[in-house]
Amino acid sequence: EDAMFRCKLYNADLFASLVETINIASKLDAVGSITANGLRLTVERNKTLQANAYLKSQLFQLFELHGAQSMEFSIRLSTLLQCLQIFGGDKATLMMTYAGYGSPLCLVLE
């Protein structure tokens, strides 16, 4: 697999709860910023309100970033949250991979 970023979190519900806290309005896109130190999700509404969520790399059971010092992606926050709530849960494991600009952010819930 040619993913430049890969992470695994044994408790998908933790990630869903974090995403829910920054879901300040429907139909907003979040910008995900990945560095070796962690993953930050930022959402902004009408340039007047901004919410950030940050997960340190140590919170993940696997956190790998190859070929770049940082990466960014964009995702519809409400869609991400719905997927996590429907297919996740406190027993679900979340695996995320991202190959870079132009590629989809892939989520696998087990």
Secondary structure, DSSP 8 states (H G I E B T S, - for coil): ---SEEEEES-HHHHHHHHHHT--STT-EEEEEEETTEEEEEEEETTTEEEEEEEEGGGSSEEEE-S-SEEEEEEEHHHHHHHHHHH--TT--EEEEE-STTS-EEEEE-
